[in-house]
Every structure is written in structure tokens, then in C-alpha cells.
């Protein structure tokens, strides 16, 4: 049962320390994230390397020479390196799952943490519950947030099917149980689930041991309904339509918040869970965290899809505050590593309106360049430009990270990328050790920006990528527009090989202009100058400003970050017109035009839409830039069809006008 509400643990803090706990109230958009696999980061306590001393299912799996096995990293090791991360400008740490796993099962070892059997305690390979509390307390003292990676879709592979398995749990034939569809189940063609005797009570809480709470339809083939109801790589797939599963998962994670006081959750395999689950789960988790004294507790989900229309359905229909932006990763890799057209970046930003609703927008998306599943930016660079010089490869990594830090959304650095790790492929080939590695396939990699290998201790604070990321974090912290500002695509009138965008903060209202050259040739970009003058904040190149024209000359693989010396133009004509309604596969788009708004003008003009005759009605969408549009679900649109909506247009001086339209 849940205990009473309490505030974050500050029992060991002095009054002066309590006064500096600004992590509690810091806006998510002010964070710089570091995504780390504890097992591969730093080994602070070798005594826990073999896992549990009391639970056989969570014992063993250590083999420092195998890329698949446990390597010994833990909570104490991570705590030892907090200053290393703080020096890089990191303000939030997201760890792969750390709850107690089945250490070894069909398919490998649980070094990654995604095979949970016990949702109430930390995996002993990573330490104890007290070790985790110590890490969180130490991080908070350094003003660093801690995010847990959580799982609601599945548990470890414990359940077996009589049709596929022997009584001891081993397979009868091929190591798979083909998926049975909902129609098959309705027709009586089902699997008969059972749990081998030696595994009957291994899951905690106890309700997770009952097969009735699982779909039991066999292995997913990643398409159609199997993506929701099938076993994810053989893992036991929870029936997330069941109200008891929903309430059980809510209680599990509320209890973890009560005990450990993390600052947020990243949620695994979100698109493999029923959408209805998120509508119930997410609000209750955030509400509980706030009741525990964590006012800015944040949730973001993993939806492995680069399509903004798909990704955004989980922040709009699914009510999750945010998701990892796989679309950003794809666009950055295409432009900075593979030489694709810069139109890919323009399209990415133009699709940001898909994320706008009453309580979320693209500012809250989590940007990243690589991860533990798909691989590293160093890998993508090596594959796309195998014959490039060492200097070119390093510059590609640096400039793409600059794009990540200066773009809308929150930057997420994958551990080791700041040390030039490259990896050989995706998955375990992208999970190198930061402490000296004994894996041969890791140690023969040529790292970016250094003569070191993964056989060395890789916590070099002088590495050019580490120092670049520290610098980007400093620039981002110094400019509110780079953290919270509206992002607008800027038209480069003379050169399609470069791209530019503006960020403008609603309070300061001074344009910060970023111009990027992702090519290996010198480039000059011509843009309209909307300010009387510009100062260079960061980057390279020469800037020539004459009247309304801005010429930015950039060396290969570089950027220039400029800031206007005066405020952006004020839009005084606040008349709004609604265009023809458009439909996509799953959405309805309501387009709006403001006659005096030039497409790429970095000016504050906010349109707010309300589902009624006035602004007291339910809010629908807030949009800050062209193309102005409200993107609604088809269900939302059907509910509004034939009714009136209100549009409020507000400019940078606070002047506003109301307009009503009938749908």
C-alpha cells in the first residue's frame, strides 16, 4: 500500500543546502540529459558484480570479455563520476532500467535491465536500494536530476505455453511460439500458459505471477495487432487493457516515486502498449509525484518511429508529456552524416505542429543522435564517410551535437559519445565500457578525437567532444531563446546546402539565429536581416550585414550563432483567416493565416484555439509560428463539427484580437 505524502529527502542537508536545491523547480527545457547504461559506465563496487546472493534468478552473468554479459558497473560507480558529468554541463541523468532482473534467459544477459522480475528493488548487480538513494541524494546536492527508465509493457520471460514448451520450460522444437491473432483467440485457438515449478513465485509484486494478466498470444512479429498483444522478443506481454493491470502498474511506480524520489521517468516500448493505458497511467503518475513534493516530475516515452504523425499521437491522444524524437535523430543523421538535402531539417520543424495541444508541444521533445538500440553517431559517420579524415569525422560529430543543443527540444547525450565512441553496429555493439574494457570487438575500434581506445579509462575531460559539449551547454544556459524560444525555419535565398533557423524567447524577444554548414565546402548563406544589427555568440565564419541583407560565410562543417541587437518586429495586424480543412491518415488540419506575418519572420505572434465561443472554453492548441494550424484527432474534429471555435491572436506587446469560426 502507498504511504503518506512526503517531501524529497533533505534530512542530510543543511539549511543553506536546502536553499540551493533548484533542481526541484527547474523547467524541463533547461535540462541537458545524459543517457547511461550503469553496467557499462563505472564499477564502484566489485563485490556486487555477480548479482544477488539470495535470489538465484538474479545471480551470475558476469563476463567482462563478452559484449552480451554483465561488466560490473553500478550505482556507486555512477555516483563517483557525478563531477565528470557536471563538468560537461549535464543537469539530468537517465539510466537504463535498474530494477531486479532475470540475469540470464533465452537470448542473453540482462545487463540492460529490461527483463524485470521484481519491481520493488534495485538489481543487485547495480547495488542496493540504499546505493540508489545515495546516488540520488548526491546528484541532487550537485543540482543534477535522476530519471528512471521504466517498463509497463512486459516482464521477464517466465510464462511458457504447453503447445511450445516442455514442463521444465525448454522449447519442444523451434525457439518460437507463433503469434495467435485476436480472431484466432475468439475462435478458440489459444495457447495454454503455465509457469514451470521453479519459476512460479519469482515476480514481485505477487499479482505479476498470474498468467491471467498477460495476453499469452505468442511472439510479436512487430506489425498490426501483434505489436500490441504479442510477446516482445519472447518477454511476457502484459494485457494493458485490463483495469487491474493499469492500477497495478500505477501503484508499482507510485511506490517507487514515494521511496526514491526520482525526478522523472522514461518509458520503454510505449507503442507496444494500448493507447488507453497511457491516458490513465501518465496523469496519475505525475499527480502522485507532485503530491510527493516533486513539482516538475516529467515523463517521456520511447516510440521507435520517426514519423511525427505517429510520434505525436502519444503526446496528444495518449496524454504523455513528451517522447524521444526519432524524427530529429533521422533528420540530423541524414543531413550531417549522409549528405542529404537540408530540406529534411525544414520538414522536421514544419511538422512540429503535430505535437501542439493544450498541454504539450515540440519544445518538450527529447532530441538525440544515437542510443543503445540503434547505434552511435560515430557509427553513422564511419558508415556514411568511411574514407573521410579523422578531423572531418570529429567535426561532423561536433557540429551535429551543436545542432542538437541549439534546436527546440531537450538534448540527450548517449554515454561515451563525448569520448568519441563509435561502436561496430547497433544493440550490444554500441554498449562499450567507459572503464577499461576487455571486449576485443570494442577495443579495436578507432575512437573519434583521441588516440585512446576502449581498453583505456575513458573519462577524459580534455577530449574535444567533451569540451565541445560543455561549451554548448554553457551557451544554451546563457540564452533563454535556445532553451525555451520559438523555433522558426529561416529562408536561405542563395544556397540550399546550408540551413538556418531562428529561436526567439517570448519575454526577451530578441532573435537568436543559427546558421549551419553541414558540407565539406566553404558556404555563404544569404538571409533577410530582421534586426538593425547582430552579434556573434558562438561558432565560426564571417558575417556581413548591409541594410536588410545578412551574409554569413561558413567554413566546412561549422555553424554560426548570432543574436539580434534589438527586438524582433512587432506584428500589428492581428486579423486571422481560416483556410480549407485538410485530412491526413489520422488527423484533421485546420489552417490559419495572418496576413501580415512573413513566413520566416522571427516575431512573436501566438495563436490560441479554444473549443467554444470564447476563451473560457476548453483550450485546444497553441501555435507560435507559420504555418499556423491546429492539428486535431479525427475524434476531436467530429466532436467540434458544426460548432464554433475561438482563435485568440496575441503579438509581442500583448495586444490581442479574438476571432470565431464555425467548423
MIDREN-212878 format. One record per residue (C-alpha): x, y, z. Coordinates in steps of 0.02 Angstrom, whole numbers, plus 50000, padded with zeros to 5 digits. Each point is the difference from the previous one (the first is absolute). Layout:
% MIDREN-212878
@x:X	y:Y	z:Z
...
***
This chain:
% MIDREN-212878
@x:50000	y:50000	z:50000
@x:50056	y:50179	z:49970
@x:50063	y:50100	z:50147
@x:49959	y:50179	z:50041
@x:50065	y:50146	z:49898
@x:50171	y:50067	z:50041
@x:50127	y:50122	z:49931
@x:50164	y:49951	z:49916
@x:50127	y:49937	z:50127
@x:50104	y:50148	z:50060
@x:50032	y:49929	z:50174
@x:50187	y:50003	z:49970
@x:50003	y:50177	z:49930
@x:50039	y:50161	z:50091
@x:49882	y:50147	z:49985
@x:50118	y:50082	z:49874
@x:50001	y:49841	z:49895
@x:49810	y:49995	z:50000
@x:49999	y:50175	z:49931
@x:50101	y:49944	z:49848
@x:49893	y:49851	z:49950
@x:49947	y:50085	z:49839
@x:49984	y:49832	z:49909
@x:49827	y:49986	z:50079
@x:49932	y:50152	z:49910
@x:50103	y:50000	z:49840
@x:49901	y:49994	z:49839
@x:50030	y:49844	z:49895
@x:50053	y:50110	z:49854
@x:50149	y:50057	z:50103
@x:50073	y:49824	z:50012
@x:50144	y:49916	z:49910
@x:49978	y:49811	z:50011
@x:50128	y:49860	z:50009
@x:49935	y:49827	z:49955
@x:50104	y:49866	z:50084
@x:50003	y:49811	z:50018
@x:50061	y:49978	z:50180
@x:50076	y:49828	z:49964
@x:50118	y:50075	z:49871
@x:50043	y:50166	z:50084
@x:50104	y:49979	z:50158
@x:50026	y:49859	z:50126
@x:49997	y:50075	z:50174
@x:49975	y:49837	z:50097
@x:50070	y:49836	z:49928
@x:49916	y:49904	z:50142
@x:49831	y:50011	z:49910
@x:50064	y:49946	z:49828
@x:49921	y:49826	z:50013
@x:49830	y:50067	z:50047
@x:49886	y:49930	z:50134
@x:50062	y:49891	z:50142
@x:49823	y:49944	z:50043
@x:49897	y:49995	z:49839
@x:50064	y:49869	z:49877
@x:49905	y:50079	z:49855
@x:50099	y:50162	z:50022
@x:50171	y:49921	z:50023
@x:50147	y:49988	z:49882
@x:50023	y:50056	z:49821
@x:50167	y:50087	z:50026
@x:50122	y:49983	z:49855
@x:50103	y:50155	z:49967
@x:50063	y:49928	z:49835
@x:49825	y:49978	z:49927
@x:49905	y:50145	z:49924
@x:49838	y:49914	z:50052
@x:50035	y:49971	z:50185
@x:50009	y:50104	z:50158
@x:50158	y:50105	z:50020
@x:49984	y:50065	z:50179
@x:49945	y:50182	z:49992
@x:49887	y:50057	z:50141
@x:49920	y:50143	z:50098
@x:50156	y:50032	z:50102
@x:50100	y:50014	z:49840
@x:49878	y:50127	z:49930
@x:50003	y:50100	z:50160
@x:50190	y:50008	z:49990
@x:49988	y:50085	z:49830
@x:49870	y:50135	z:50036
@x:50132	y:50137	z:49992
@x:50056	y:49935	z:49830
@x:49821	y:50018	z:49937
@x:49971	y:50168	z:50083
@x:50159	y:50065	z:49918
@x:49924	y:49959	z:49832
@x:49846	y:50103	z:50041
@x:49888	y:49850	z:50032
@x:49851	y:50041	z:50110
@x:49898	y:49839	z:49987
@x:50051	y:49816	z:49994
@x:49887	y:49869	z:49920
@x:50051	y:49822	z:50041
@x:49946	y:49841	z:49913
@x:49886	y:49895	z:50112
@x:50077	y:49956	z:50168
@x:49866	y:49891	z:50082
@x:50037	y:49818	z:50038
@x:50012	y:49894	z:49843
@x:50008	y:49820	z:49947
@x:50188	y:50004	z:49975
@x:50009	y:49867	z:49865
@x:49861	y:49942	z:49885
@x:49969	y:49941	z:49823
@x:50087	y:50130	z:49892
@x:50138	y:50059	z:50114
@x:50037	y:50097	z:50159
@x:49902	y:50136	z:50089
@x:50140	y:50130	z:50009
@x:49879	y:50124	z:49918
@x:49867	y:49982	z:50135
@x:49848	y:49966	z:49890
@x:49959	y:49825	z:50070
@x:49922	y:50047	z:50167
@x:49938	y:49871	z:50125
@x:49991	y:50113	z:50153
@x:49929	y:50176	z:49985
@x:50035	y:50042	z:50182
@x:50190	y:49997	z:50014
@x:50156	y:50042	z:49903
@x:50092	y:49861	z:49908
@x:50141	y:49939	z:50113
@x:50123	y:50011	z:49854
@x:49978	y:50189	z:50015
@x:49999	y:50010	z:50190
@x:49868	y:50017	z:50134
@x:49849	y:50112	z:50026
@x:50109	y:50101	z:50119
@x:50133	y:50019	z:49865
@x:49868	y:50071	z:49883
@x:49939	y:50120	z:50134
@x:50179	y:50054	z:50030
@x:50024	y:50035	z:49815
@x:49840	y:50102	z:49990
@x:50043	y:50098	z:50156
@x:50176	y:50037	z:49936
@x:49936	y:50050	z:49828
@x:49870	y:50116	z:50075
@x:50134	y:50084	z:50107
@x:50090	y:50037	z:49837
@x:49838	y:50064	z:49922
@x:49988	y:49850	z:49882
@x:49836	y:49909	z:49971
@x:49981	y:49810	z:49990
@x:49878	y:49917	z:49879
@x:49949	y:49816	z:50007
@x:49970	y:49895	z:49845
@x:49838	y:49905	z:50033
@x:49906	y:49857	z:49916
@x:49812	y:49971	z:49997
@x:49987	y:49892	z:49844
@x:50080	y:49839	z:50061
@x:50096	y:49906	z:50133
@x:50140	y:49872	z:49986
@x:49967	y:49842	z:49898
@x:49922	y:49885	z:50132
@x:49834	y:49941	z:49927
@x:50004	y:49849	z:49884
@x:49870	y:49922	z:49884
@x:49958	y:49815	z:50001
@x:49992	y:50002	z:49811
@x:50181	y:50060	z:49984
@x:50090	y:49949	z:50159
@x:50043	y:49848	z:50105
@x:49950	y:49997	z:50183
@x:50173	y:50062	z:50053
@x:49977	y:50154	z:49889
@x:50115	y:49950	z:49858
@x:49938	y:50010	z:49820
@x:49930	y:49844	z:49917
@x:50061	y:50052	z:49830
@x:50043	y:50166	z:49922
@x:50034	y:50139	z:50124
@x:49841	y:50095	z:49962
@x:49813	y:49997	z:50030
@x:49912	y:50072	z:49845
@x:49880	y:50143	z:50035
@x:49814	y:49960	z:50016
@x:49889	y:50143	z:49947
@x:49850	y:50069	z:50093
@x:49892	y:49913	z:49871
@x:50090	y:49836	z:50035
@x:49969	y:50023	z:50186
@x:49817	y:50041	z:49969
@x:49986	y:49839	z:49899
@x:50071	y:49899	z:50145
@x:50176	y:49980	z:49930
@x:50102	y:50051	z:50152
@x:50159	y:49957	z:50091
@x:49994	y:49914	z:50170
@x:50115	y:50101	z:50114
@x:50092	y:49924	z:50147
@x:50146	y:50043	z:50114
@x:50134	y:49869	z:50034
@x:50006	y:49949	z:50184
@x:50169	y:50081	z:50033
@x:49936	y:50168	z:49935
@x:49825	y:50008	z:50075
@x:50027	y:50138	z:50129
@x:50149	y:50097	z:49932
@x:49910	y:50161	z:49954
@x:49961	y:50142	z:50118
@x:49870	y:50066	z:50034
@x:49914	y:49830	z:50011
@x:49859	y:50040	z:49878
@x:50126	y:49999	z:49858
@x:50018	y:49810	z:50021
@x:49822	y:49968	z:49939
@x:49991	y:49964	z:49811
@x:49825	y:50073	z:49992
@x:50076	y:50175	z:49997
@x:50095	y:49965	z:49838
@x:49947	y:49988	z:49817
@x:50077	y:49827	z:49974
@x:49985	y:50010	z:49811
@x:50177	y:49950	z:49951
@x:50142	y:50098	z:49923
@x:49974	y:50169	z:49921
@x:50052	y:50022	z:49818
@x:50001	y:50189	z:50027
@x:49853	y:50040	z:49885
@x:49814	y:50030	z:50023
@x:49921	y:49941	z:50160
@x:50150	y:49889	z:50040
@x:50099	y:50158	z:50040
@x:49880	y:50029	z:50146
@x:49950	y:49824	z:50054
@x:50149	y:49893	z:49955
@x:50147	y:49951	z:50110
@x:50141	y:50126	z:49970
@x:50148	y:49888	z:49955
@x:49921	y:49864	z:50108
@x:49972	y:50110	z:50153
@x:49837	y:49979	z:50096
@x:49881	y:50128	z:49923
@x:49881	y:50080	z:50125
@x:49819	y:50028	z:49951
@x:50002	y:50189	z:50019
@x:49813	y:50009	z:49960
@x:49962	y:49914	z:50165
@x:49952	y:50130	z:50134
@x:50089	y:49893	z:50131
@x:50162	y:50008	z:49901
@x:49981	y:50188	z:49982
@x:49970	y:50026	z:50186
@x:50138	y:49877	z:50044
@x:50128	y:50089	z:49893
@x:49947	y:50170	z:50066
@x:50024	y:49938	z:50178
@x:50171	y:49923	z:49959
@x:50069	y:50163	z:49934
@x:49915	y:50109	z:50129
@x:50087	y:49895	z:50133
@x:50169	y:50026	z:49915
@x:49971	y:50188	z:49997
@x:49953	y:49996	z:50184
@x:50156	y:49903	z:50049
@x:50135	y:50073	z:49888
@x:49940	y:50173	z:49945
@x:50064	y:49995	z:49820
@x:49970	y:50152	z:49891
@x:49913	y:49911	z:49857
@x:49975	y:49844	z:49894
@x:50049	y:49948	z:49826
@x:49875	y:49866	z:49947
@x:50058	y:49853	z:49894
@x:49904	y:49923	z:49852
@x:49858	y:50126	z:50006
@x:49927	y:49957	z:49830
@x:49983	y:49817	z:50052
@x:49877	y:50048	z:50139
@x:49815	y:50036	z:49975
@x:49970	y:50187	z:49976
@x:49863	y:49997	z:50133
@x:50130	y:49950	z:50130
@x:50096	y:50164	z:49980
@x:49845	y:50107	z:50022
@x:49980	y:49926	z:50175
@x:50181	y:49968	z:50049
@x:50088	y:50163	z:49957
@x:49888	y:50124	z:50093
@x:49995	y:49893	z:50157
@x:50189	y:49982	z:50004
@x:50032	y:50186	z:49980
@x:49866	y:50044	z:50127
@x:50074	y:49881	z:50127
@x:50176	y:50068	z:49973
@x:49938	y:50177	z:50027
@x:49916	y:49944	z:50161
@x:50170	y:49931	z:50053
@x:50078	y:50172	z:49980
@x:50071	y:49980	z:49824
@x:49914	y:50144	z:49908
@x:50083	y:49975	z:49830
@x:49998	y:49810	z:49990
@x:50010	y:49960	z:49815
@x:49957	y:49849	z:49893
@x:50059	y:49963	z:49824
@x:49969	y:49846	z:49897
@x:50096	y:49895	z:49875
@x:49901	y:49983	z:49839
@x:50120	y:49924	z:49874
@x:49934	y:50093	z:49848
@x:50062	y:50154	z:49907
@x:49830	y:50054	z:49933
@x:49937	y:50156	z:50091
@x:49819	y:49949	z:49972
@x:50031	y:49834	z:50088
@x:50114	y:50068	z:50137
@x:49883	y:50143	z:50044
@x:49849	y:49887	z:50022
@x:50075	y:49947	z:50167
@x:50018	y:50180	z:50063
@x:49828	y:50053	z:49938
@x:49882	y:49851	z:50005
@x:50109	y:49905	z:50124
@x:50026	y:50151	z:50116
@x:50186	y:49965	z:50027
@x:50092	y:50165	z:50029
@x:50141	y:49956	z:49879
@x:50085	y:49867	z:49893
@x:50174	y:49968	z:49935
@x:50010	y:50085	z:49830
@x:50053	y:49863	z:49880
@x:49957	y:50120	z:49860
@x:50135	y:50119	z:50062
@x:50127	y:49860	z:50005
@x:49960	y:49950	z:49821
@x:50006	y:50178	z:49934
@x:50165	y:50040	z:50086
@x:50082	y:49840	z:49938
@x:49939	y:50027	z:49823
@x:50065	y:50178	z:49988
@x:50160	y:49997	z:50104
@x:50061	y:49823	z:49964
@x:49923	y:49942	z:49836
@x:49997	y:50161	z:49900
@x:49812	y:50007	z:49971
@x:49909	y:50160	z:49955
@x:49975	y:50127	z:50138
@x:49815	y:49992	z:49955
@x:49995	y:49855	z:50123
@x:50032	y:50122	z:50143
@x:49869	y:50123	z:49934
@x:49871	y:49862	z:49991
@x:50041	y:49942	z:50177
@x:49964	y:50174	z:50071
@x:49847	y:50029	z:49891
@x:49926	y:49840	z:50074
@x:50017	y:50065	z:50178
@x:49817	y:50054	z:50000
@x:49952	y:49816	z:50015
@x:50060	y:50009	z:50181
@x:49902	y:50156	z:50048
@x:49851	y:49974	z:50112
@x:49933	y:50073	z:50161
@x:50144	y:49939	z:50109
@x:50149	y:49952	z:49891
@x:50101	y:50055	z:49850
@x:50162	y:49967	z:49906
@x:50102	y:50096	z:50131
@x:49983	y:49848	z:50114
@x:50063	y:49872	z:49874
@x:50159	y:49905	z:50047
@x:50132	y:50021	z:49864
@x:50136	y:49871	z:49974
@x:50128	y:49944	z:49870
@x:50021	y:49817	z:50049
@x:49959	y:49874	z:50135
@x:50023	y:49825	z:50070
@x:49884	y:49921	z:49870
@x:50040	y:50085	z:49834
@x:50183	y:50043	z:50022
@x:50108	y:50154	z:50019
@x:50029	y:50156	z:49895
@x:50181	y:49942	z:49983
@x:49935	y:49841	z:49917
@x:49888	y:50095	z:49880
@x:50144	y:50116	z:49954
@x:50118	y:49854	z:49968
@x:49872	y:49912	z:49892
@x:49952	y:50154	z:49899
@x:50177	y:50070	z:49977
@x:50121	y:49853	z:50020
@x:50141	y:50088	z:49906
@x:49985	y:50167	z:50090
@x:50145	y:50067	z:50104
@x:50001	y:49986	z:50189
@x:49977	y:50188	z:50010
@x:49847	y:49997	z:49887
@x:49917	y:49862	z:50100
@x:50028	y:50093	z:50163
@x:49930	y:50160	z:49926
@x:49844	y:49909	z:49940
@x:49968	y:49939	z:50176
@x:50033	y:50170	z:50078
@x:49890	y:50100	z:49881
@x:49855	y:49876	z:50011
@x:50006	y:50010	z:50190
@x:49997	y:50190	z:49982
@x:49840	y:49983	z:49899
@x:49927	y:49890	z:50138
@x:50041	y:50126	z:50137
@x:49936	y:50152	z:49906
@x:49841	y:49924	z:49927
@x:49828	y:49995	z:50083
@x:49984	y:49857	z:50123
@x:50115	y:49931	z:50133
@x:50173	y:49930	z:49955
@x:50041	y:49821	z:50050
@x:50182	y:49942	z:49991
@x:50026	y:49812	z:49991
@x:50138	y:49948	z:50120
@x:50169	y:49981	z:49916
@x:49959	y:50113	z:49853
@x:50092	y:50139	z:50092
@x:50155	y:49889	z:49993
@x:49984	y:49963	z:49814
@x:49932	y:49823	z:50015
@x:49947	y:49928	z:49833
@x:49939	y:49822	z:50024
@x:49992	y:49867	z:49865
@x:49812	y:49991	z:49977
@x:49838	y:50018	z:50100
@x:49946	y:49917	z:50163
@x:50143	y:49920	z:50100
@x:50127	y:50064	z:49874
@x:49958	y:50177	z:50059
@x:50016	y:49966	z:50186
@x:50185	y:50021	z:50033
@x:50078	y:50019	z:50172
@x:50057	y:50169	z:50062
@x:50115	y:49914	z:50125
@x:50138	y:49893	z:49922
@x:49918	y:49870	z:49888
@x:50050	y:49819	z:49971
@x:49886	y:49976	z:49848
@x:50109	y:49974	z:49846
@x:49870	y:50064	z:49877
@x:49987	y:50162	z:50098
@x:50185	y:50026	z:50024
@x:50044	y:49993	z:49815
@x:49887	y:50150	z:49961
@x:50079	y:50163	z:49944
@x:49924	y:50134	z:50112
@x:49966	y:50177	z:49940
@x:50114	y:50139	z:50060
@x:50122	y:49896	z:50102
@x:50138	y:49869	z:49990
@x:49921	y:49907	z:50147
@x:49899	y:49840	z:49979
@x:49863	y:49924	z:50105
@x:50136	y:49897	z:50085
@x:50044	y:50163	z:50088
@x:49908	y:50094	z:50137
@x:49893	y:50121	z:49898
@x:49956	y:50144	z:50115
@x:50110	y:50127	z:49911
@x:49939	y:50176	z:50040
@x:50116	y:50070	z:49865
@x:49926	y:49897	z:49859
@x:49943	y:50120	z:49861
@x:49824	y:49930	z:50001
@x:49986	y:50014	z:50190
@x:50060	y:50181	z:49996
@x:49886	y:50040	z:49852
@x:49847	y:49933	z:50091
@x:50048	y:50096	z:50157
@x:50011	y:50156	z:49894
@x:49833	y:49968	z:49914
@x:49919	y:49976	z:50170
@x:50073	y:50167	z:50057
@x:49935	y:50092	z:49846
@x:49830	y:49919	z:50018
@x:49990	y:50049	z:50184
@x:50046	y:50180	z:49959
@x:49862	y:50025	z:49872
@x:49818	y:49973	z:50051
@x:49952	y:49996	z:49816
@x:50104	y:49841	z:49974
@x:49906	y:49912	z:50140
@x:49823	y:50069	z:49989
@x:49991	y:50101	z:49841
@x:49884	y:49975	z:49852
@x:50092	y:49918	z:49855
@x:49972	y:50067	z:49824
@x:50074	y:49935	z:49838
@x:50095	y:50142	z:49914
@x:50007	y:50016	z:49811
@x:50176	y:49991	z:49928
@x:49973	y:50085	z:49833
@x:50162	y:49955	z:49909
@x:50059	y:49830	z:50060
@x:49907	y:49838	z:50033
@x:50156	y:49917	z:50074
@x:49982	y:50096	z:50163
@x:49853	y:50026	z:50116
@x:49952	y:50125	z:50133
@x:49872	y:50020	z:50136
@x:49953	y:50132	z:50127
@x:49961	y:49978	z:50183
@x:49906	y:50140	z:50088
@x:49952	y:50008	z:50182
@x:49827	y:50071	z:50036
@x:50066	y:50109	z:50141
@x:50164	y:50064	z:49928
@x:49939	y:50005	z:49818
@x:50173	y:50009	z:49924
@x:50037	y:49882	z:49858
@x:50138	y:49871	z:50021
@x:50046	y:49944	z:49825
@x:50089	y:49834	z:49968
@x:50078	y:49967	z:49829
@x:50075	y:49828	z:49963
@x:50114	y:49938	z:49863
@x:49990	y:49809	z:50000
@x:50110	y:49984	z:49843
@x:50187	y:49981	z:49973
@x:50012	y:50160	z:49897
@x:50002	y:50185	z:50045
@x:49823	y:50069	z:49990
@x:49916	y:50170	z:50007
@x:49821	y:50022	z:50056
@x:49894	y:50151	z:49955
@x:49854	y:50038	z:50115
@x:49882	y:50143	z:50035
@x:50058	y:50103	z:50148
@x:49854	y:50042	z:50113
@x:50106	y:50096	z:50126
@x:50107	y:50156	z:49991
@x:50153	y:49901	z:50054
@x:50064	y:49829	z:50052
@x:50138	y:49944	z:50117
@x:50086	y:49831	z:49985
@x:49970	y:49893	z:50154
@x:50092	y:49845	z:49944
@x:50069	y:49906	z:49851
@x:50107	y:50042	z:49851
@x:49993	y:50100	z:49840
@x:49978	y:50179	z:49944
@x:49841	y:50102	z:50010
@x:49960	y:50144	z:49883
@x:49844	y:50102	z:50040
@x:49940	y:50132	z:49877
@x:49827	y:50076	z:50021
@x:49877	y:49854	z:49992
@x:50122	y:49869	z:49937
@x:50107	y:49886	z:50107
@x:50143	y:49902	z:49920
@x:50076	y:49863	z:50107
@x:50156	y:49916	z:49933
@x:50038	y:49832	z:50081
@x:50148	y:49879	z:49992
@x:49963	y:49815	z:49968
@x:49901	y:49908	z:50135
@x:49971	y:50151	z:50109
@x:49867	y:50116	z:50069
@x:49976	y:50180	z:50050
@x:49887	y:50055	z:50141
@x:49946	y:50182	z:49993
@x:49890	y:50108	z:50109
@x:49900	y:50152	z:49949
@x:50046	y:50162	z:50087
@x:49820	y:50060	z:50004
@x:49828	y:49924	z:50023
@x:49910	y:49907	z:49862
@x:49872	y:50093	z:49895
@x:49827	y:50018	z:50077
@x:49854	y:49937	z:49898
@x:49856	y:50122	z:50017
@x:49872	y:49925	z:49880
@x:49923	y:49860	z:50102
@x:49863	y:49951	z:49879
@x:49988	y:49812	z:49974
@x:49921	y:49897	z:49862
@x:49963	y:49814	z:50000
@x:50040	y:49900	z:49844
@x:49932	y:49838	z:49930
@x:49997	y:49854	z:50120
@x:50121	y:49861	z:49951
@x:50008	y:49817	z:50053
@x:50146	y:49881	z:50024
@x:49994	y:49815	z:50042
@x:49959	y:50034	z:50182
@x:49981	y:50189	z:50022
@x:49902	y:50150	z:49943
@x:50096	y:50161	z:49965
@x:49920	y:50172	z:50023
@x:50113	y:50127	z:49912
@x:50003	y:50184	z:50048
@x:50083	y:50151	z:49922
@x:50053	y:50166	z:50072
@x:50012	y:50122	z:49853
@x:50148	y:50100	z:50065
@x:50107	y:49853	z:50058
@x:50145	y:49964	z:49883
@x:50040	y:49815	z:49998
@x:50171	y:50007	z:50084
@x:49980	y:50158	z:50106
@x:50072	y:49969	z:50174
@x:49858	y:50093	z:50084
@x:49891	y:49946	z:50144
@x:49822	y:49971	z:49941
@x:49903	y:49873	z:50101
@x:49839	y:49919	z:49942
@x:49896	y:49910	z:50132
@x:49851	y:49895	z:49953
@x:49853	y:49964	z:50114
@x:49855	y:49878	z:49976
@x:49859	y:50125	z:50020
@x:49939	y:50178	z:49979
@x:50129	y:50078	z:50117
@x:50166	y:49973	z:50087
@x:49913	y:49923	z:50151
@x:49970	y:49846	z:49894
@x:50115	y:49848	z:50000
@x:50171	y:50041	z:49926
@x:50048	y:49900	z:49846
@x:50165	y:50059	z:49927
@x:50130	y:50138	z:50018
@x:50106	y:50040	z:49847
@x:50142	y:50127	z:49987
@x:50058	y:49993	z:49820
@x:49952	y:49974	z:49820
@x:49922	y:49896	z:49934
@x:49867	y:50039	z:50131
@x:49889	y:49850	z:50020
@x:49903	y:49896	z:50123
@x:50028	y:49814	z:49976
@x:49860	y:49902	z:50081
@x:49960	y:49816	z:50015
@x:49853	y:49946	z:49895
@x:49902	y:49968	z:50159
@x:50033	y:50178	z:50058
@x:49947	y:50069	z:49833
@x:49838	y:49898	z:49997
@x:49957	y:50067	z:50172
@x:50025	y:50179	z:49939
@x:49921	y:49985	z:49827
@x:49863	y:50128	z:49978
@x:50052	y:50092	z:50158
@x:50093	y:50162	z:50028
@x:50181	y:50020	z:50051
@x:50093	y:50154	z:50059
@x:50172	y:50055	z:49942
@x:50097	y:50125	z:50104
@x:50145	y:50088	z:49913
@x:50127	y:50085	z:50114
@x:50155	y:50097	z:49946
@x:50164	y:50037	z:50089
@x:49930	y:50154	z:50087
@x:49853	y:49903	z:50074
@x:49869	y:50074	z:49883
@x:49871	y:49871	z:49949
@x:49845	y:49970	z:49894
@x:49867	y:49865	z:50008
@x:49927	y:49914	z:49847
@x:49864	y:49868	z:49991
@x:49975	y:49869	z:49865
@x:49873	y:49863	z:49971
@x:50070	y:49829	z:49955
***
